[in-house]
Amino acid sequence: MSRQKRLTGVFFLGFILFLYGSFEICNNKITEPLFPFQVTPFREITPNDAWKLIQENQGNPNFVILDVRTPKEFLKERITGAININFYAFTFNQDISRLDKLKTYLVYCKSGVRSGGAIKIMKRMGFKKVFHLSRGIEGWEKSGLPIFRGP
């Protein structure tokens, strides 16, 4: 087969996949990625959606709530079940790199700034599924969701 025919075939296949993807997106039928090598993107979610996610994953050892505030902030108040890794610690990158990259993470801080930075680092490190709590624990509290207070 000539090189031109192979390139035409590859182009045609790519065009068909593009059309199929466009059709599926326009009809809101996508429930899974179009290509198996795509990973779930990092997403920002509202406090109410985060609460639903937590409820759906109660008892799931592959779901982690990650608070990236300081230990002092964490001890004062937190989402029940959260673990704490201080974004400002010199060992933050090392601490994050020890986490299982295949687990699902819900990451938050006070307002969303530190957790946004943490998520960028996690993405570079190869984490596969991370949710970012929009507006942090402040948004969580304003939504009237439960907070664990005290040590």
ZIPERA-V992700 format. One record per backbone hydrogen bond with DSSP energy under -0.5 kcal/mol. NH is the residue of the N-H (numbers start at 1). CO is the residue of the C=O. Records with the same first field share a line. If there is no record, write none. Layout:
# ZIPERA-V992700
NH: CO  CO
This chain:
# ZIPERA-V992700
6: 2
7: 3
8: 4
9: 5
10: 6
11: 7
12: 8
13: 9
14: 10
15: 11
16: 12
17: 13
18: 14
19: 15
20: 16
21: 17
22: 18
23: 19
24: 20
25: 21
26: 22
27: 23
28: 25
29: 24
30: 24
31: 29
38: 35
43: 130
45: 132
50: 46
51: 47
52: 48
53: 49
54: 50
55: 51
56: 52
57: 53
58: 55
60: 57
61: 59
63: 60
64: 104
66: 64  106
67: 65  83
68: 66  108
74: 70
75: 71
76: 72
77: 73
78: 148
82: 79
83: 65
85: 67
87: 68
89: 86
92: 89
95: 91
96: 92
97: 93
98: 94  95
99: 96
101: 99
103: 100
104: 62
105: 129
106: 64
107: 105  131
108: 66
116: 112
117: 113
118: 114
119: 115
120: 116
121: 117
122: 118
123: 119
124: 120
125: 121
126: 122  123
127: 122
128: 101
129: 103
131: 105
132: 43
133: 107  131
134: 45  132
136: 133
137: 109
138: 110
139: 135
140: 136
141: 137
142: 138
143: 139
144: 141
145: 140
148: 78
149: 147
150: 76
